[in-house]
Amino acid sequence: MARVMAWNVMRIGNLGRMGVLWTLALLYSYLHLLFLYPRLRRSPYSVPQSRAAASDLKPASIVTGASSGIGKATAIALALQGFHVILAGRSLKRLREVVAEIKRKHKDVSVQALELDLCLVPSILSFVKTIQVLFEGENPPGKLQLLVNNAGILATSQRWTSDEFDCMMASNYLGPYMLTCQLLPLLYKNAPRARIVNVVSFTHRCVRSLQVDEGGLMQGTLQTSSYNGDWYSLARIYETSKLCMLLFSYELHRRLHSKEAPSQISVMAADPGAVASNILREMPHFLVGLSNLVLTLLTLLQSPTVGAASVVDAALAPWEISGKYYFGGRGLTCQSSQISYNRNLANELWEASAAVSERVMSRYGAN
Ligand SMILES: NC(=O)c1ccc[n+]([C@@H]2O[C@H](COP(=O)([O-])OP(=O)(O)OC[C@H]3O[C@@H](n4cnc5c(N)ncnc54)[C@H](OP(=O)(O)O)[C@@H]3O)[C@@H](O)[C@H]2O)c1
């Protein structure tokens, strides 16, 4: 099995895209930030959340994939800003260890762990139910006003969920899409102003075109350039899932901020850059070492805390800001790829995602 995975990664298509194209995409993002974008956009943080009046409920947030890496660093930063933070992930054991670690280091913070597997629709539904009970019950831990869709994987072999989604596509896009749609009514009800932050990636820049159809969405094979049926196109599927997340972020922003239906919910995309985390856990060790060495020599590899800065910037930006792409920390935003702003494509993706989601939700008696 391990051999098959290693072989999948080593196929020249995957290696070329990850080693060369992804590095170029990252360099391009920094160049864009530094030279091409006419004015660097810096946004200050919003009114410090922690200074809410004593009688007010704390602001509360959900961070998915908070058991390690960028999600864990984001959860800590938000807790220190005064949020009650719900750390969500597949392993309750790992999450509880992180909660204990945070409480040991920071005595006054308010954090809790909840199980969520974005590959499993019943897990998403049960998580949403728990959140509803928690925030609509008698002693809510705060006002839910922030959802950070951070969880994600880079899978090296094809695995299928019980609903026949490619696991990487389910973890990185379809699961977060369904979670967000399910939580929207509660976000509306619970807070006068709320925000959704979607963690995306510079690798989206490698996607030149997408052809949206429901089958391709479930399999992750939406890029129009060829897929080789013999091996898992992990690089393309990862990039595609991240572009889908970006198209979804902008489309949700447009739908929530149309003239007919103005809303107080803002939507942001945040790109952490290259971060030394567990994201490469399925890759052969020598390739992880090589990749870390090259990125370190190029001074592009960051710690999870530094990488999480763009996520925290997006989460804490003033309320009136929405539909932006945060990258580079220090409150900086820049432009994502041209295709990510394609409204027709975003609309097609939304419709296909809604159809897939509706079908699968009805299997579990939800809508
Ligand atoms: N590292 C980078 O260079 C980089 C660059 C750009 C974007 N990103 C994005 O940043 C996000 C965080 O990645 P990371 O680098 O911090 O990687 P990481 O250390 O591997 O963290 C990923 C987190 O996602 C969780 N997760 C994975 N699959 C899940 C599922 N099906 N349901 C719920 N939780 C799930 C994992 O939790 P458990 O395994 O405990 O469930 C883990 O907490 C990802 O979306 C990634 O695509 C990373």
The ligand as an ORCA input file, in Angstrom:
! r2SCAN-3c Opt
* xyz 0 1
  N       0.776     23.643      4.859
  C       0.762     24.390      3.769
  O       1.809     24.698      3.169
  C      -0.534     24.922      3.245
  C      -0.499     25.851      2.193
  C      -1.683     26.376      1.705
  C      -2.892     25.959      2.245
  N      -2.903     25.041      3.251
  C      -4.215     24.635      3.785
  O      -4.245     24.899      5.163
  C      -5.187     24.040      5.800
  C      -4.561     23.446      7.045
  O      -3.509     22.585      6.662
  P      -2.192     22.376      7.526
  O      -1.059     22.722      6.666
  O      -2.305     22.992      8.869
  O      -2.212     20.770      7.617
  P      -2.326     19.776      8.854
  O      -1.326     20.101      9.902
  O      -2.289     18.411      8.253
  O      -3.775     20.068      9.422
  C      -4.923     19.664      8.744
  C      -6.056     19.577      9.734
  O      -7.236     19.192      9.032
  C      -7.874     18.156      9.756
  N      -8.635     17.314      8.852
  C      -8.189     16.640      7.765
  N      -9.185     15.984      7.182
  C     -10.307     16.255      7.884
  C     -11.663     15.858      7.781
  N     -12.085     15.022      6.834
  N     -12.541     16.321      8.690
  C     -12.134     17.153      9.667
  N     -10.871     17.553      9.831
  C      -9.963     17.108      8.954
  C      -6.742     17.415     10.447
  O      -7.226     16.870     11.631
  P      -7.203     15.332     12.040
  O      -6.215     14.651     11.135
  O      -6.844     15.340     13.473
  O      -8.609     14.959     11.805
  C      -5.807     18.541     10.817
  O      -6.192     19.127     12.033
  C      -5.577     23.007      4.745
  O      -6.829     23.351      4.213
  C      -4.497     23.142      3.688
  O      -4.958     22.786      2.407
  C      -1.760     24.514      3.767
*
